[in-house]
């Protein structure tokens, strides 16, 4: 075996590592090269023959990657998860560890590690590559790239993580942060929680963080894009957004810092009207699609199938201190459809919304009921007594009281009825009862009718709700159905969505979809399947068939790509093709093709499939030539002796096609 020094010398001189002829597997060779990088600090540019995509692909396991976003369960040799791209009630997203691919067979989305990150993070290929490279600890030489501006997501992650460290260390270490430490202590938060959830403090100075950031080399434009500073309107420069506030870092499901929530300390409350503020909308953060604490609650959510939704960061952390690990919090906004979809992706079947007393419950009743009817999830409401918030209730009355209240949480319809009928009794007049009923029906009317976007499950849920309302209000169910129809005619069939759904959505030009493989001609399907099963057959096929003879544009593209790889001396197998492609549409097609190829591979040997395929190509070409000559006979005005010669050629081709000897033999 060569010495480390000799290996490094070979690489530094541009020697292709594949040419070292070390008798170890491809994965082992990659590991060896990665060790060289670490040992000698060799940059990507120095490692000849290994491009960035291949290194990242080798270093990333798709099961671990998908599992960092979605709960996975094993099913045979594969894994399954609820698909995040459609309302999935049964796991339909399949992860194949052998092929290192994913596929949702319902919404027809699939691909590899790169296309998965592109879909989940809503980024282009280059940014997906950067995200995965960072996860794998692989440094990419970005010279000449476009990822150095303030829109670069990885730079935003970097500066936000840096800011979290600054805020946290200042809280824990600075003598001037004693006022913030007392605040957290008064709220009952322990030192362990402060460390675990990386709580912090920003001093009441105009540019404390800005000055530290500039010294660390972060540009002002990047700080502004991350939501950490605000540009001055009256003069150049910027000032800190969170000055004088206790800070709660907000993380995405992968644990990356994406924003902050700030609570002004009582001592500085007279300087600002806002008690709580969050980071503004950024490329990383939309408060209507994020739940505080979700990243650290994932295991508990998957185990209990239940999420407790608090209204404040402190409430969530205090619940964790009392062992309620499945608690999360909304970020100063109402619970919405995007939140419920996010929770369903984490296997949650029941959501308990913890409201801080009756007043808050009355304000949110309509929104809660709309979500309850339109979303396939068990949504319950837990109203706390005496205007207490969860933090105070747990400290003053303990976990047992909290658990009892949770056990008695009512579903959203019952909650809406209780709020609407609040103050009504047996002696209430019919007008008051009718007004209460109208409030509930008015909310239901905003949910789509069957045939106007409602699912079968929604239809059944609505029928159940009307039956319950009939008993609650002592009104015939038929009368309720009729009144509901009238209300819907008045307001239309507009779907009830959360107040913020669609807000700040970025307009993205639609990408033209590719025809699914099942619509391809059978010959072209067979060709691509053969290439995936036996890549070595490609050059033999190319002698008989040209890409332009294919009718499917997508099949042509994949065939040309495979030929190009083969002519470069690279094996055009599934992994190489997938790694070469950047367009997620083609990656999706490739997963479909490989799935078909593998499922049919046992029925007939690849060599026999190749022989039959080539025979069919030759036969079709002969038929095409015959048809062309027949057209010549019909349309040509040449003399009869020329036509006779064409006819003899047709007869000869027919003899050969049928396996007869030539008429010229013997």
TORKETI-497038 format. One line per 5 residues: number of its first residue (from 0); their letters; for each residue x negated, y negated, z negated of C-alpha. Coordinates in steps of 0.25 Angstrom, whole numbers. Example, Ala and Ser with C-alpha at 12.3 -4.5 7.8 and 13.67 -1.06 7.14 Angstrom:
0 = AS = -49 18 -31; -55 4 -29
***
This chain:
0 = XXXXX = 0 0 0; -5 -14 3; -9 -23 -8; 0 -35 -11; -11 -44 -6
5 = XXXXX = -11 -37 7; 4 -37 8; 4 -52 6; -7 -54 16; 1 -47 27
10 = XXXXX = 13 -55 24; 6 -68 23; 0 -65 37; 14 -63 43; 14 -48 43
15 = XXXXX = 28 -42 44; 30 -34 31; 38 -24 40; 25 -21 47; 18 -17 34
20 = XXXXX = 24 -3 36; 25 -1 21; 33 12 20; 44 6 10; 59 3 13
25 = XXXXX = 64 -10 18; 69 -14 4; 56 -11 -2; 48 -19 8; 57 -31 5
30 = XXXXX = 54 -29 -10; 39 -29 -7; 40 -42 1; 48 -48 -9; 38 -44 -20
35 = XXXXX = 27 -50 -11; 35 -63 -11; 36 -64 -26; 21 -59 -29; 15 -69 -19
40 = XXXXX = 26 -79 -18; 26 -77 -3; 37 -86 4; 48 -81 13; 40 -87 25
45 = XXXXX = 28 -78 21; 35 -65 21; 35 -62 36; 46 -53 42; 56 -55 30
50 = XXXXX = 66 -66 34; 74 -72 23; 87 -65 26; 81 -51 25; 74 -54 12
55 = XXXXX = 87 -59 6; 95 -48 12; 85 -38 6; 85 -45 -8; 100 -46 -9
60 = XXXXX = 110 -35 -13; 124 -38 -8; 131 -30 -19; 123 -39 -29; 126 -52 -21
65 = XXXXX = 141 -49 -19; 142 -45 -34; 136 -58 -38; 149 -65 -31; 160 -54 -33
70 = XXXXX = 162 -43 -43; 159 -30 -35; 164 -16 -38; 158 -3 -32; 166 5 -22
75 = XXXXX = 158 17 -17; 145 12 -11; 150 -2 -9; 156 -13 -18; 168 -21 -17
80 = XXXXX = 173 -35 -22; 185 -44 -20; 183 -52 -8; 181 -67 -11; 186 -71 3
85 = XXXXX = 200 -67 2; 210 -64 -9; 205 -50 -12; 213 -42 -22; 206 -28 -19
90 = XXXXX = 191 -28 -17; 188 -29 -2; 174 -35 -1; 165 -23 1; 150 -24 -2
95 = XXXXX = 141 -13 5; 128 -12 -2; 122 -3 8; 125 -12 20; 123 -25 11
100 = XXXXX = 136 -30 16; 150 -35 12; 163 -35 18; 177 -39 15; 186 -30 24
105 = XXXXX = 198 -39 21; 193 -52 26; 182 -47 35; 170 -54 29; 157 -46 27
110 = XXXXX = 142 -47 29; 130 -47 21; 124 -54 9; 122 -67 17; 136 -67 23
115 = XXXXX = 142 -64 9; 135 -76 3; 139 -85 15; 153 -81 12; 153 -83 -3
120 = XXXXX = 145 -95 -4; 150 -102 9; 137 -104 15; 129 -102 28; 119 -91 30
125 = XXXXX = 107 -99 27; 113 -103 13; 117 -89 10; 103 -84 13; 97 -94 3
130 = XXXXX = 107 -90 -7; 104 -76 -6; 89 -79 -6; 90 -87 -19; 97 -75 -25
135 = XXXXX = 87 -65 -21; 75 -75 -25; 70 -76 -11; 64 -89 -6; 68 -93 7
140 = XXXXX = 59 -103 15; 69 -114 19; 60 -123 27; 67 -128 39; 81 -124 33
145 = XXXXX = 92 -133 30; 94 -129 15; 88 -141 8; 99 -151 8; 109 -154 -4
150 = XXXXX = 119 -144 3; 110 -132 0; 117 -123 -9; 105 -117 -15; 99 -131 -18
155 = XXXXX = 112 -134 -25; 112 -121 -33; 97 -124 -37; 100 -139 -42; 112 -134 -50
160 = XXXXX = 105 -123 -56; 94 -133 -60; 104 -143 -65; 110 -132 -74; 96 -129 -80
165 = XXXXX = 94 -144 -83; 108 -146 -90; 106 -133 -98; 92 -136 -103; 96 -150 -106
170 = XXXXX = 107 -145 -115; 99 -135 -122; 86 -142 -123; 88 -157 -123; 89 -165 -137
175 = XXXXX = 98 -175 -129; 108 -163 -126; 112 -161 -141; 125 -168 -138; 129 -157 -128
180 = XXXXX = 124 -146 -136; 133 -151 -147; 145 -152 -137; 143 -137 -133; 142 -133 -148
185 = XXXXX = 155 -140 -152; 162 -133 -140; 157 -120 -146; 147 -116 -135; 135 -108 -140
190 = XXXXX = 121 -109 -136; 122 -96 -129; 134 -101 -120; 126 -114 -117; 114 -105 -112
195 = XXXXX = 123 -95 -105; 131 -105 -97; 120 -114 -95; 127 -126 -101; 121 -140 -100
200 = XXXXX = 121 -155 -103; 118 -167 -94; 113 -179 -102; 121 -192 -101; 111 -198 -91
205 = XXXXX = 114 -203 -77; 103 -195 -70; 97 -185 -80; 99 -173 -70; 97 -181 -57
210 = XXXXX = 83 -186 -62; 79 -171 -66; 84 -166 -53; 76 -176 -45; 64 -172 -53
215 = XXXXX = 67 -158 -49; 67 -161 -34; 83 -160 -32; 88 -171 -22; 99 -180 -26
220 = XXXXX = 108 -175 -15; 107 -161 -20; 110 -165 -34; 123 -173 -29; 127 -161 -20
225 = XXXXX = 126 -152 -33; 135 -161 -41; 124 -165 -51; 123 -180 -48; 132 -191 -43
230 = XXXXX = 127 -201 -33; 128 -215 -38; 138 -224 -30; 131 -238 -34; 117 -235 -32
235 = XXXXX = 107 -224 -27; 105 -211 -35; 114 -202 -43; 118 -198 -57; 121 -185 -65
240 = XXXXX = 135 -180 -64; 135 -173 -77; 128 -183 -87; 133 -181 -101; 140 -168 -99
245 = XXXXX = 139 -154 -105; 137 -145 -92; 143 -132 -88; 136 -125 -76; 145 -119 -66
250 = XXXXX = 141 -107 -59; 145 -99 -47; 149 -84 -48; 134 -81 -45; 130 -90 -57
255 = XXXXX = 124 -101 -49; 126 -115 -54; 135 -123 -45; 141 -134 -54; 142 -140 -68
260 = XXXXX = 154 -144 -77; 151 -155 -86; 158 -159 -99; 155 -173 -104; 151 -173 -118
265 = XXXXX = 160 -181 -128; 148 -191 -130; 149 -195 -116; 163 -194 -113; 166 -209 -113
270 = XXXXX = 156 -210 -100; 165 -201 -91; 180 -199 -90; 177 -184 -85; 176 -174 -97
275 = XXXXX = 172 -163 -87; 166 -163 -74; 161 -153 -64; 151 -153 -53; 158 -159 -40
280 = XXXXX = 161 -150 -28; 148 -145 -22; 144 -134 -11; 142 -125 -23; 154 -129 -32
285 = XXXXX = 169 -131 -31; 176 -131 -45; 189 -125 -39; 181 -112 -35; 172 -110 -47
290 = XXXXX = 175 -105 -61; 166 -108 -72; 159 -96 -78; 163 -86 -67; 149 -82 -65
295 = XXXXX = 147 -77 -79; 161 -71 -80; 161 -62 -68; 158 -49 -76; 169 -52 -86
300 = XXXXX = 179 -56 -75; 177 -43 -68; 178 -35 -80; 191 -41 -86; 197 -45 -73
305 = XXXXX = 202 -58 -80; 197 -72 -80; 200 -83 -91; 200 -97 -84; 196 -108 -94
310 = XXXXX = 197 -123 -91; 183 -127 -96; 169 -122 -97; 168 -122 -112; 180 -114 -113
315 = XXXXX = 174 -104 -103; 161 -103 -111; 168 -102 -125; 176 -91 -119; 164 -84 -116
320 = XXXXX = 158 -86 -130; 170 -78 -135; 168 -67 -125; 178 -71 -115; 168 -68 -103
325 = XXXXX = 179 -69 -92; 182 -84 -94; 179 -94 -83; 183 -109 -81; 189 -118 -71
330 = XXXXX = 181 -130 -68; 190 -142 -71; 200 -137 -61; 213 -129 -60; 212 -114 -58
335 = XXXXX = 213 -112 -43; 214 -101 -32; 199 -101 -30; 197 -98 -44; 206 -86 -44
340 = XXXXX = 200 -81 -31; 186 -82 -38; 191 -74 -50; 197 -64 -41; 184 -62 -34
345 = XXXXX = 179 -58 -48; 189 -47 -50; 198 -56 -59; 213 -52 -60; 218 -60 -71
350 = XXXXX = 215 -75 -74; 219 -82 -87; 219 -97 -86; 216 -103 -100; 223 -116 -101
355 = XXXXX = 220 -126 -112; 234 -128 -117; 248 -130 -112; 245 -144 -105; 235 -138 -96
360 = XXXXX = 244 -126 -93; 255 -135 -89; 246 -143 -79; 241 -130 -72; 253 -122 -72
365 = XXXXX = 257 -124 -57; 243 -121 -53; 242 -108 -61; 255 -103 -56; 252 -105 -42
370 = XXXXX = 239 -97 -43; 246 -86 -51; 256 -84 -39; 246 -86 -28; 234 -79 -33
375 = XXXXX = 233 -63 -35; 228 -64 -49; 234 -64 -63; 234 -78 -68; 237 -80 -83
380 = XXXXX = 237 -93 -91; 232 -94 -105; 236 -107 -112; 229 -110 -125; 236 -115 -137
385 = XXXXX = 235 -129 -144; 228 -135 -132; 215 -128 -135; 205 -124 -125; 199 -110 -124
390 = XXXXX = 186 -115 -131; 193 -121 -143; 203 -109 -144; 192 -99 -144; 184 -107 -155
395 = XXXXX = 196 -110 -163; 204 -97 -162; 195 -86 -157; 195 -76 -145; 206 -68 -151
400 = XXXXX = 216 -80 -149; 210 -82 -135; 212 -68 -131; 227 -68 -136; 230 -80 -128
405 = XXXXX = 223 -73 -116; 231 -60 -118; 244 -69 -118; 241 -77 -106; 253 -78 -96
410 = XXXXX = 253 -78 -81; 254 -90 -73; 269 -89 -71; 272 -87 -85; 263 -99 -89
415 = XXXXX = 270 -108 -78; 284 -104 -84; 279 -107 -98; 274 -121 -94; 286 -124 -85
420 = XXXXX = 296 -119 -96; 288 -125 -108; 298 -131 -117; 310 -124 -111; 319 -115 -120
425 = XXXXX = 332 -107 -120; 340 -120 -121; 332 -127 -109; 342 -132 -99; 342 -126 -85
430 = XXXXX = 335 -139 -79; 323 -137 -87; 322 -122 -84; 324 -125 -69; 313 -136 -70
435 = XXXXX = 303 -125 -76; 307 -115 -65; 305 -125 -54; 291 -128 -59; 287 -113 -58
440 = XXXXX = 294 -111 -45; 287 -124 -39; 274 -118 -42; 277 -105 -36; 282 -112 -23
445 = XXXXX = 268 -116 -20; 264 -102 -18; 266 -96 -4; 278 -88 0; 277 -75 6
450 = XXXXX = 273 -77 20; 266 -90 17; 253 -85 13; 257 -77 0; 252 -63 -1
455 = XXXXX = 261 -51 -5; 255 -52 -19; 259 -66 -20; 273 -63 -16; 275 -52 -26
460 = XXXXX = 269 -61 -37; 279 -72 -33; 291 -62 -34; 286 -58 -48; 285 -72 -52
465 = XXXXX = 299 -76 -48; 304 -64 -55; 298 -68 -68; 303 -82 -66; 317 -77 -64
470 = XXXXX = 316 -71 -78; 309 -83 -84; 319 -93 -79; 332 -84 -79; 334 -87 -64
475 = XXXXX = 337 -78 -53; 325 -74 -45; 332 -76 -32; 334 -91 -36; 319 -92 -39
480 = XXXXX = 315 -87 -26; 325 -97 -19; 320 -109 -26; 305 -105 -24; 308 -104 -9
485 = XXXXX = 314 -118 -9; 302 -124 -17; 293 -117 -6; 301 -123 5; 299 -137 -2
490 = XXXXX = 284 -136 -4; 280 -127 8; 272 -114 7; 259 -121 4; 251 -112 -5
495 = XXXXX = 248 -116 -19; 233 -118 -20; 224 -123 -31; 223 -138 -32; 209 -138 -27
500 = XXXXX = 209 -126 -17; 202 -130 -4; 197 -143 -10; 183 -147 -5; 183 -135 5
505 = XXXXX = 173 -136 15; 178 -136 29; 171 -124 37; 172 -122 51; 178 -108 54
510 = XXXXX = 168 -98 60; 174 -90 71; 176 -76 67; 170 -64 74; 179 -53 80
515 = XXXXX = 180 -41 70; 172 -29 74; 185 -21 75; 189 -29 87; 176 -26 95
520 = XXXXX = 175 -16 106; 172 -2 101; 159 -1 109; 154 -14 103; 158 -9 89
525 = XXXXX = 151 4 92; 138 -3 96; 137 -12 84; 140 0 75; 129 8 82
530 = XXXXX = 119 -3 80; 122 -3 65; 121 12 64; 109 14 73; 102 1 75
535 = XXXXX = 91 9 83; 101 12 94; 102 -3 98; 91 -4 109; 97 9 115
540 = XXXXX = 111 2 115; 105 -11 121; 100 -3 133; 115 0 136; 122 -12 131
545 = XXXXX = 120 -27 131; 126 -37 121; 134 -44 131; 141 -32 135; 148 -32 121
550 = XXXXX = 162 -40 121; 162 -44 106; 153 -56 104; 150 -52 90; 146 -38 94
555 = XXXXX = 137 -45 105; 130 -53 94; 128 -41 85; 122 -33 96; 113 -44 101
560 = XXXXX = 108 -46 87; 105 -31 85; 98 -31 98; 89 -43 94; 85 -36 81
565 = XXXXX = 82 -23 88; 73 -30 99; 66 -37 87; 63 -23 81; 73 -25 70
570 = XXXXX = 83 -14 67; 97 -20 69; 103 -13 57; 115 -18 49; 105 -25 39
575 = XXXXX = 97 -32 49; 109 -37 58; 115 -42 45; 103 -49 41; 101 -55 54
580 = XXXXX = 115 -61 56; 119 -74 49; 133 -75 54; 142 -69 43; 153 -65 54
585 = XXXXX = 143 -56 60; 138 -50 47; 153 -47 44; 154 -40 58; 141 -32 55
590 = XXXXX = 147 -27 42; 160 -22 49; 151 -15 60; 142 -8 50; 154 -4 42
595 = XXXXX = 160 3 54; 147 9 58; 145 15 45; 159 21 44; 158 27 57
600 = XXXXX = 143 32 56; 147 46 51; 156 49 63; 146 50 73; 130 50 74
605 = XXXXX = 125 36 78; 116 43 89; 129 49 95; 136 36 93; 125 29 101
610 = XXXXX = 126 39 112; 141 38 114; 140 22 113; 129 22 124; 137 31 133
615 = XXXXX = 150 22 131; 142 10 135; 137 17 147; 150 22 151; 157 8 149
620 = XXXXX = 146 2 158; 149 13 169; 164 10 168; 161 -5 169; 153 -3 181
625 = XXXXX = 163 6 187; 174 -4 185; 165 -15 191; 163 -6 204; 178 -3 205
630 = XXXXX = 180 -18 205; 170 -19 216; 177 -9 224; 191 -16 222; 186 -30 225
635 = XXXXX = 173 -29 234; 175 -32 249; 162 -25 253; 162 -13 264; 168 0 260
640 = XXXXX = 154 7 260; 150 -2 249; 162 1 241; 160 16 243; 146 14 237
645 = XXXXX = 152 8 225; 162 19 224; 151 29 224; 144 22 213; 157 23 205
650 = XXXXX = 159 38 207; 145 40 203; 146 33 190; 159 40 187; 152 54 189
655 = XXXXX = 140 49 180; 150 45 169; 157 58 170; 144 66 169; 144 71 183
660 = XXXXX = 131 72 191; 128 62 201; 134 65 215; 120 62 221; 114 74 213
665 = X = 113 87 220
***
